[in-house]
Amino acid sequence: MANNEKCKNNAMDNIKQNTFELHLKDALIGMAEMADKSFDLAICDPPYGAATKANWNYEKSKKVSGFGGDWNLNSEEWDLLTGNDNFKQSYLWLKELKRLVKPTGSIWIHATYHNSGFVNVACQLLGLEIINEVAWYKRNAFPNLSARRLTASHETILWVHTGGDKRQYNFNYDDVKKASFAGDNMKEPDKQLRTVWDIPNNKGKEELIFGNHPTQKPLRVAERLMMISGIKGGKLIVPFAGSGTEIIAGIKYGMHSVGFETNQEYLDLAERRIQFEIEKIKGQLQL
């Protein structure tokens, strides 16, 4: 059998074996039902607590030219958290992930200044070591329409592990060092990846054809996380599945992906996106 044909067959088998599970369930309830050390990787995009009840006079469909699409003020009910609730929830889901993720695994956590402090303190209380704090620089960030603050142009991504002093976490160092990323002017091939990532916030057309989630991240962000600490044939958990971006990245990398979502609309969106991606990969392998 030719090498390329063998690779195609292996990839097809991988898709059949390493697919996904999506559960309409609160992540804390779902994770409590799972066995210790059953996952190799977690990617978490929790509510930031950034929304307010203020009556902002922004039109949801207002076009902002050159800034990645329509302006959409995020005031969803699930993102309206008090500081106390934000810390408590962060602590509880991180506590579950410490139990679920293997010492050889990693936890990636998206954050902004609204919740990054809570997450940092919760990690310290739980004995979760922060490997790196990444600044995701968004050069096409939305402007500050109130003209009362600096334009928020970055988010934080924390890379955390559960392995204690032994630091057994997986790091695909060679793959990451060799890589270059389209549009990232800070990463050169054969140079170490820095903790500042230049990734535009735009989503591709295929990422939006079935709809979108108000805090949806570009697929290229999740794919980079997979390149750094993904384990082919391993298991990925996504406690806040949203529109399914991280699960798609996991499937493409070859990981069995498990996600939780409490909103039926977003769960349906995620399922449509994931099935579309699986069919597309199958079609490419059959060429």
LOZA-749488 format. One line per field, with one value per residue: residue in three letters; x, y, z of N, C-alpha, C in turn. Coordinates in pm, whole numbers. Last residue first. Layout:
REM residues N
rest <- (Ala_...);
nu <- (X_...);
nv <- (Y_...);
nw <- (Z_...);
cau <- (X_...);
cav <- (Y_...);
caw <- (Z_...);
cu <- (X_...);
cv <- (Y_...);
cw <- (Z_...);
***
This chain:
REM residues 287
rest <- (Leu_Gln_Leu_Gln_Gly_Lys_Ile_Lys_Glu_Ile_Glu_Phe_Gln_Ile_Arg_Arg_Glu_Ala_Leu_Asp_Leu_Tyr_Glu_Gln_Asn_Thr_Glu_Phe_Gly_Val_Ser_His_Met_Gly_Tyr_Lys_Ile_Gly_Ala_Ile_Ile_Glu_Thr_Gly_Ser_Gly_Ala_Phe_Pro_Val_Ile_Leu_Lys_Gly_Gly_Lys_Ile_Gly_Ser_Ile_Met_Met_Leu_Arg_Glu_Ala_Val_Arg_Leu_Pro_Lys_Gln_Thr_Pro_His_Asn_Gly_Phe_Ile_Leu_Glu_Glu_Lys_Gly_Lys_Asn_Asn_Pro_Ile_Asp_Trp_Val_Thr_Arg_Leu_Gln_Lys_Asp_Pro_Glu_Lys_Met_Asn_Asp_Gly_Ala_Phe_Ser_Ala_Lys_Lys_Val_Asp_Asp_Tyr_Asn_Phe_Asn_Tyr_Gln_Arg_Lys_Asp_Gly_Gly_Thr_His_Val_Trp_Leu_Ile_Thr_Glu_His_Ser_Ala_Thr_Leu_Arg_Arg_Ala_Ser_Leu_Asn_Pro_Phe_Ala_Asn_Arg_Lys_Tyr_Trp_Ala_Val_Glu_Asn_Ile_Ile_Glu_Leu_Gly_Leu_Leu_Gln_Cys_Ala_Val_Asn_Val_Phe_Gly_Ser_Asn_His_Tyr_Thr_Ala_His_Ile_Trp_Ile_Ser_Gly_Thr_Pro_Lys_Val_Leu_Arg_Lys_Leu_Glu_Lys_Leu_Trp_Leu_Tyr_Ser_Gln_Lys_Phe_Asn_Asp_Asn_Gly_Thr_Leu_Leu_Asp_Trp_Glu_Glu_Ser_Asn_Leu_Asn_Trp_Asp_Gly_Gly_Phe_Gly_Ser_Val_Lys_Lys_Ser_Lys_Glu_Tyr_Asn_Trp_Asn_Ala_Lys_Thr_Ala_Ala_Gly_Tyr_Pro_Pro_Asp_Cys_Ile_Ala_Leu_Asp_Phe_Ser_Lys_Asp_Ala_Met_Glu_Ala_Met_Gly_Ile_Leu_Ala_Asp_Lys_Leu_His_Leu_Glu_Phe_Thr_Asn_Gln_Lys_Ile_Asn_Asp_Met_Ala_Asn_Asn_Lys_Cys_Lys_Glu_Asn_Asn_Ala_Met);
nu <- (-1059_-1121_-1045_-1239_-1466_-1397_-1400_-1672_-1792_-1688_-1806_-2078_-2077_-2010_-2228_-2440_-2360_-2364_-2639_-2741_-2623_-2746_-3010_-2988_-2740_-2541_-2301_-1996_-1811_-1534_-1360_-1075_-852_-742_-761_-1028_-1135_-1041_-1171_-1435_-1424_-1390_-1641_-1905_-2037_-2029_-1913_-1747_-1574_-1440_-1180_-1033_-817_-604_-523_-266_-290_-197_-38_2_-207_-425_-382_-424_-693_-802_-735_-867_-1134_-1204_-1473_-1777_-1956_-2204_-2199_-2378_-2459_-2362_-2141_-1913_-1698_-1685_-1566_-1363_-1351_-1109_-919_-575_-316_-28_52_302_481_634_790_1120_1165_1101_926_812_566_456_259_29_-62_-15_249_478_663_874_776_568_700_867_680_421_402_225_336_470_577_629_479_163_0_-183_-137_-232_-227_-464_-497_-655_-688_-672_-769_-988_-898_-946_-1256_-1447_-1582_-1765_-1650_-1348_-1347_-1254_-931_-732_-535_-530_-321_-330_-88_-67_117_211_153_36_-62_-294_-375_-600_-510_-421_-665_-792_-630_-684_-960_-975_-827_-985_-1230_-1185_-968_-1040_-964_-951_-733_-637_-465_-310_-153_-26_-208_-540_-835_-1013_-931_-918_-1184_-1303_-1178_-1278_-1542_-1506_-1374_-1564_-1776_-1659_-1601_-1862_-1998_-1855_-1904_-2194_-2261_-2396_-2395_-2649_-2777_-2573_-2461_-2244_-2319_-2171_-2101_-2006_-1653_-1383_-1335_-1396_-1674_-1922_-2274_-2511_-2690_-2741_-2658_-2635_-2673_-2710_-2817_-2658_-2604_-2316_-2060_-1848_-1811_-1717_-1793_-1502_-1363_-1114_-1005_-802_-670_-704_-910_-940_-892_-1192_-1497_-1794_-1987_-1897_-1941_-2220_-2234_-2070_-2197_-2536_-2621_-2634_-2330_-2166_-1878_-1705_-1447_-1240_-1314_-1344_-1103_-927_-989_-895_-621_-559_-613_-420_-184_-204_-177_84_229_61_85);
nv <- (1189_1117_1326_1517_1394_1398_1675_1727_1584_1731_1982_1922_1844_2094_2262_2126_2135_2413_2465_2315_2459_2705_2629_2528_2586_2458_2214_2035_1783_1596_1431_1258_1401_1495_1749_1766_1746_1990_2181_2119_2196_2470_2544_2528_2744_2629_2466_2455_2236_2010_1774_1519_1241_1107_1090_1320_1576_1926_2147_2295_2233_2323_2598_2636_2582_2798_2999_2928_2977_3257_3224_3372_3507_3475_3247_3210_3017_2861_2998_3061_2925_2976_3231_3280_3560_3787_3871_3785_3733_3719_3653_3632_3445_3280_2990_2991_2931_2791_3065_3325_3533_3780_3805_3602_3543_3201_3085_2812_2567_2468_2491_2306_2064_2062_2056_1983_1883_1751_1761_1703_1819_1755_1917_1890_1852_2009_2334_2594_2891_3143_3418_3735_3962_4299_4553_4800_5130_5306_5489_5652_5614_5422_5246_5141_4909_4565_4471_4384_4275_4127_3913_3731_3653_3386_3268_2929_2759_2762_2477_2434_2446_2584_2841_2899_2897_3113_3324_3310_3356_3618_3750_3713_3842_4094_4088_3762_3429_3077_2825_2488_2237_1920_1608_1442_1413_1448_1594_1568_1726_1973_2004_2058_2302_2459_2481_2618_2860_2982_3014_3196_3419_3487_3541_3774_3953_3840_3808_3768_3584_3488_3701_3908_4130_4239_4395_4366_4479_4260_4250_4329_4599_4731_4914_4803_4826_4726_4555_4656_4983_5107_5246_5053_5041_4789_4547_4394_4141_3996_3742_3554_3211_3025_2822_2584_2271_2007_1680_1419_1261_1117_1152_1004_995_1197_1344_1601_1696_1752_1956_2148_2199_2128_2004_1847_1739_1570_1403_1283_1084_874_679_808_948_730_619_829_818_567_616_813_668_483_652_740_496_220_-120);
nw <- (-183_71_232_171_285_556_599_557_761_979_935_968_1235_1353_1285_1406_1677_1727_1697_1909_2120_2091_2159_2419_2650_2784_2697_2677_2493_2397_2140_2059_1822_1583_1489_1425_1685_1797_1642_1715_1982_1957_1836_1926_2027_2356_2554_2816_2855_2668_2663_2466_2458_2191_1933_1995_2206_2222_2271_2030_1859_2013_2003_1731_1709_1849_1660_1427_1472_1683_1923_2020_2176_2044_1770_1460_1163_966_869_1008_922_654_657_955_1176_1310_1484_1417_1630_1756_2084_2311_2392_2104_1987_1849_1500_1275_1124_1346_1469_1442_1258_1147_893_929_1116_1127_1321_1463_1726_1726_1689_1919_2139_2255_2573_2850_3192_3422_3670_3931_4099_3922_3695_3569_3412_3180_3021_2957_2762_2738_2461_2337_2307_2381_2362_2669_2720_2617_2379_2329_2152_2086_1804_1796_1656_1487_1641_1925_2095_2367_2578_2805_3056_3130_3349_3663_3845_4092_4355_4418_4456_4195_4055_4179_4091_3812_3803_3901_3700_3474_3446_3334_3168_3026_2900_2851_2935_2910_3067_2984_3098_3266_3471_3319_3440_3658_3871_3753_3681_3929_3984_3780_3859_4110_4049_3885_4066_4248_4086_4001_4237_4314_4102_3918_3570_3291_3096_3058_2929_2721_2604_2390_2092_1803_1481_1214_1118_1141_1103_868_989_1153_1149_1386_1497_1747_1831_2157_2411_2704_2984_3185_3282_3122_3080_3177_3267_3092_3071_2943_2767_2786_2710_2822_2772_2839_3090_3319_3599_3725_3529_3568_3691_3705_3449_3459_3650_3533_3286_3230_2906_2642_2509_2255_2155_1859_1746_1677_1494_1250_1234_1215_973_815_870_767_498_443_486_280_63_98_70_-89_0);
cau <- (-1012_-1162_-968_-1100_-1459_-1416_-1275_-1572_-1820_-1656_-1660_-2030_-2111_-1923_-2090_-2440_-2377_-2239_-2541_-2779_-2593_-2603_-2981_-3024_-2834_-2671_-2364_-2120_-1848_-1656_-1394_-1216_-887_-749_-630_-930_-1161_-1002_-1025_-1392_-1450_-1282_-1511_-1834_-2068_-2068_-1895_-1837_-1687_-1473_-1305_-1045_-950_-642_-587_-342_-237_-287_-51_93_-70_-410_-378_-291_-599_-813_-687_-720_-1087_-1163_-1333_-1710_-1815_-2152_-2211_-2261_-2489_-2479_-2250_-2033_-1719_-1736_-1706_-1384_-1385_-1203_-1040_-695_-421_-91_6_214_354_630_665_1027_1184_1222_960_888_617_550_387_97_-113_-55_104_452_542_882_893_540_596_925_775_468_431_270_245_467_558_691_620_243_99_-225_-125_-224_-191_-375_-518_-557_-744_-615_-709_-945_-957_-860_-1153_-1411_-1473_-1802_-1750_-1425_-1312_-1357_-1030_-855_-506_-627_-334_-379_-164_-58_6_229_274_22_47_-276_-246_-616_-573_-325_-558_-849_-635_-548_-906_-1044_-780_-852_-1227_-1305_-947_-1008_-1001_-968_-845_-627_-590_-309_-241_41_-87_-424_-724_-1039_-956_-798_-1086_-1340_-1161_-1136_-1513_-1572_-1312_-1430_-1791_-1708_-1494_-1757_-2040_-1858_-1770_-2130_-2217_-2417_-2268_-2552_-2805_-2653_-2532_-2266_-2300_-2273_-2089_-2106_-1794_-1417_-1313_-1259_-1591_-1800_-2153_-2430_-2649_-2679_-2741_-2563_-2743_-2622_-2894_-2670_-2746_-2380_-2182_-1820_-1872_-1619_-1844_-1614_-1399_-1225_-1005_-925_-666_-568_-890_-995_-783_-1067_-1390_-1684_-2021_-1903_-1805_-2165_-2308_-2039_-2068_-2440_-2611_-2714_-2432_-2217_-1999_-1737_-1548_-1225_-1292_-1450_-1228_-916_-1013_-1037_-695_-539_-690_-562_-213_-203_-303_-24_230_138_0);
cav <- (1239_1025_1201_1542_1419_1270_1601_1791_1546_1589_1969_1978_1746_1979_2295_2148_2006_2338_2531_2281_2318_2696_2694_2439_2654_2467_2343_2063_1919_1595_1558_1241_1374_1351_1706_1782_1642_1862_2176_2103_2056_2391_2570_2406_2707_2740_2432_2559_2256_2151_1817_1661_1293_1134_973_1246_1440_1817_2045_2307_2210_2182_2530_2660_2495_2664_3006_2925_2839_3202_3250_3271_3506_3611_3264_3241_3110_2809_2969_3139_2925_2845_3216_3247_3420_3748_3813_3866_3657_3816_3594_3729_3450_3375_3067_2957_3019_2752_2923_3283_3397_3764_3866_3627_3662_3308_3104_2953_2624_2467_2570_2447_2105_2066_2165_1944_2003_1733_1802_1599_1890_1673_1949_1918_1751_1948_2189_2541_2751_3080_3274_3649_3876_4167_4490_4668_5021_5260_5393_5675_5712_5522_5339_5175_5034_4667_4476_4436_4405_4135_4048_3719_3771_3431_3360_3056_2741_2834_2567_2424_2386_2443_2773_2894_2803_2979_3292_3299_3229_3510_3750_3651_3715_4074_4144_3904_3526_3211_2905_2622_2311_2065_1693_1466_1492_1370_1602_1497_1583_1920_1977_1937_2190_2426_2405_2488_2764_2953_2926_3067_3346_3460_3428_3656_3909_3925_3747_3868_3652_3396_3677_3788_4145_4113_4415_4293_4505_4341_4214_4188_4542_4694_4879_4873_4785_4835_4525_4524_4899_5053_5281_5110_5057_4928_4574_4478_4212_4126_3838_3645_3349_3048_2960_2648_2409_2085_1823_1463_1351_1058_1139_1077_932_1138_1205_1525_1657_1652_1830_2100_2131_2211_1985_1962_1717_1700_1395_1382_1181_994_644_718_1024_823_541_796_939_593_515_843_785_437_580_839_569_344_0);
caw <- (-313_-34_243_135_141_488_614_472_623_965_932_841_1133_1369_1244_1262_1609_1737_1610_1772_2103_2064_2031_2309_2562_2851_2664_2750_2526_2478_2204_2092_1960_1608_1540_1317_1586_1853_1642_1576_1950_2016_1772_1891_1889_2268_2413_2766_2947_2647_2724_2493_2485_2329_1989_1894_2204_2185_2376_2143_1815_1984_2133_1787_1640_1906_1799_1426_1477_1553_1891_1937_2218_2071_1915_1541_1271_1037_777_1038_1066_694_615_815_1153_1204_1542_1394_1559_1666_1958_2246_2465_2215_1994_1957_1616_1348_1129_1230_1470_1552_1224_1275_959_838_1114_1101_1260_1316_1684_1747_1595_1785_2119_2122_2497_2712_3085_3318_3543_3827_4081_4040_3731_3695_3419_3316_3000_3053_2759_2803_2564_2365_2190_2429_2285_2561_2757_2758_2383_2429_2100_2205_1872_1787_1764_1427_1578_1815_2040_2230_2538_2667_3035_3059_3267_3537_3806_3947_4324_4384_4568_4305_4019_4193_4234_3864_3755_3970_3838_3478_3518_3415_3302_3014_3004_2794_2986_2852_3070_3001_3018_3138_3496_3360_3345_3532_3893_3817_3577_3855_4076_3780_3737_4104_4142_3835_3950_4294_4153_3904_4155_4400_4131_4017_3695_3395_3120_3118_3070_2741_2732_2460_2236_1877_1623_1282_1110_1152_1235_893_876_1189_1079_1334_1361_1738_1745_2043_2289_2603_2862_3139_3256_3222_3041_3117_3359_3152_3076_3034_2730_2858_2660_2841_2743_2810_2975_3197_3501_3745_3607_3491_3659_3830_3487_3369_3670_3668_3288_3301_3051_2687_2610_2297_2235_1961_1702_1760_1634_1297_1240_1327_1095_814_905_910_571_427_571_418_80_105_198_-93_0);
cu <- (-896_-1118_-1000_-1018_-1318_-1405_-1284_-1439_-1717_-1679_-1619_-1880_-2064_-1950_-1999_-2299_-2374_-2249_-2411_-2680_-2625_-2560_-2833_-2991_-2863_-2778_-2503_-2170_-1981_-1688_-1529_-1257_-1037_-777_-626_-792_-1058_-1021_-975_-1240_-1407_-1300_-1400_-1696_-1984_-2105_-1933_-1831_-1790_-1595_-1319_-1179_-945_-783_-632_-395_-323_-215_-151_83_26_-267_-358_-276_-457_-715_-689_-661_-935_-1107_-1302_-1568_-1734_-2008_-2149_-2299_-2363_-2525_-2375_-2154_-1852_-1762_-1765_-1531_-1405_-1227_-1142_-820_-543_-192_-71_181_265_494_666_905_1081_1261_1093_917_685_611_493_237_-49_-112_70_302_555_772_902_656_571_824_825_568_493_291_309_388_564_677_686_388_186_-117_-156_-204_-156_-353_-416_-596_-631_-704_-644_-897_-902_-930_-1059_-1304_-1434_-1701_-1790_-1524_-1395_-1313_-1133_-967_-629_-613_-425_-410_-202_-143_24_102_310_155_18_-169_-226_-484_-581_-383_-459_-744_-689_-548_-766_-983_-844_-796_-1088_-1296_-1069_-988_-979_-1015_-844_-752_-562_-451_-228_-39_-9_-304_-601_-919_-960_-811_-954_-1235_-1195_-1105_-1364_-1539_-1373_-1363_-1655_-1719_-1539_-1645_-1929_-1896_-1768_-1990_-2164_-2385_-2280_-2419_-2700_-2665_-2624_-2330_-2338_-2246_-2202_-2071_-1885_-1565_-1377_-1232_-1449_-1696_-2035_-2301_-2560_-2627_-2670_-2660_-2661_-2700_-2808_-2742_-2767_-2528_-2236_-1945_-1856_-1678_-1745_-1674_-1522_-1244_-1131_-904_-803_-557_-744_-976_-828_-970_-1266_-1572_-1907_-1931_-1803_-2027_-2248_-2110_-2035_-2309_-2511_-2722_-2502_-2333_-2038_-1861_-1579_-1321_-1292_-1438_-1341_-1044_-1014_-1074_-845_-619_-678_-647_-361_-238_-316_-160_115_124_89);
cv <- (1155_1070_1105_1415_1444_1287_1466_1715_1605_1544_1823_1957_1792_1874_2173_2177_2022_2206_2452_2341_2273_2550_2680_2500_2567_2531_2345_2203_1928_1738_1550_1358_1351_1316_1556_1734_1647_1748_2043_2093_2027_2242_2481_2423_2590_2691_2545_2554_2357_2182_1967_1688_1441_1192_991_1116_1358_1683_1935_2187_2208_2150_2380_2593_2515_2568_2867_2937_2833_3062_3197_3314_3403_3615_3400_3256_3137_2903_2917_3099_2992_2837_3083_3226_3397_3597_3770_3794_3748_3741_3699_3674_3565_3370_3154_3048_2980_2851_2900_3134_3363_3624_3847_3676_3694_3425_3223_2966_2772_2550_2579_2534_2256_2113_2175_2050_1959_1869_1788_1641_1795_1735_1870_1945_1780_1859_2139_2390_2694_2933_3213_3503_3791_4092_4355_4586_4888_5146_5370_5578_5748_5635_5446_5285_5053_4794_4586_4442_4466_4271_4045_3861_3755_3556_3419_3137_2872_2825_2632_2525_2359_2372_2622_2818_2788_2873_3151_3257_3206_3374_3638_3647_3655_3947_4123_3957_3669_3307_3043_2700_2449_2118_1840_1562_1524_1462_1531_1491_1506_1770_1927_1903_2059_2309_2374_2412_2624_2846_2886_2969_3206_3378_3387_3532_3783_3872_3854_3806_3760_3462_3588_3758_4026_4138_4288_4307_4433_4361_4308_4156_4404_4627_4845_4831_4869_4785_4633_4496_4766_4967_5238_5134_5126_4935_4718_4493_4296_4207_3980_3732_3438_3188_2997_2791_2475_2223_1884_1613_1393_1145_1073_1049_1021_1090_1130_1378_1574_1605_1720_1968_2076_2135_2085_1953_1850_1676_1537_1342_1276_1102_766_692_936_903_632_715_912_715_535_745_822_550_529_772_667_419_125);
cw <- (-366_-173_130_136_94_336_543_478_527_821_912_828_995_1261_1248_1211_1458_1662_1609_1671_1960_2047_1995_2173_2440_2764_2726_2711_2600_2519_2273_2180_1973_1752_1566_1360_1474_1754_1694_1569_1806_1988_1826_1832_1840_2130_2318_2613_2898_2735_2707_2560_2526_2339_2133_1952_2108_2185_2346_2237_1932_1943_2114_1924_1691_1839_1862_1567_1488_1569_1751_1903_2141_2119_1949_1687_1352_1148_847_955_1104_844_662_784_1003_1205_1437_1446_1540_1580_1878_2109_2418_2284_2119_1955_1723_1457_1199_1240_1338_1557_1331_1244_1091_917_1026_1085_1227_1251_1532_1699_1604_1680_1976_2071_2364_2644_2947_3194_3424_3688_3968_4006_3851_3757_3559_3311_3137_3017_2855_2783_2621_2463_2220_2310_2333_2488_2640_2807_2526_2436_2201_2168_1998_1859_1741_1531_1512_1748_1919_2180_2391_2648_2895_3063_3198_3463_3671_3905_4176_4354_4544_4424_4134_4159_4255_4010_3811_3932_3920_3620_3535_3500_3392_3156_2955_2903_2921_2891_3013_3008_3051_3049_3369_3391_3401_3439_3762_3839_3635_3749_4007_3874_3724_3975_4123_3920_3893_4177_4193_3967_4058_4321_4214_4040_3790_3531_3227_3148_3135_2890_2756_2596_2311_2026_1694_1428_1186_1154_1250_1026_920_1087_1127_1272_1301_1598_1725_1962_2168_2474_2757_3005_3208_3188_3156_3086_3308_3263_3149_3016_2813_2812_2713_2782_2773_2792_2964_3074_3371_3630_3617_3582_3591_3807_3614_3410_3585_3697_3426_3317_3108_2840_2644_2393_2273_2038_1817_1713_1726_1447_1295_1344_1217_938_909_956_721_506_565_513_223_124_209_38_0);
***
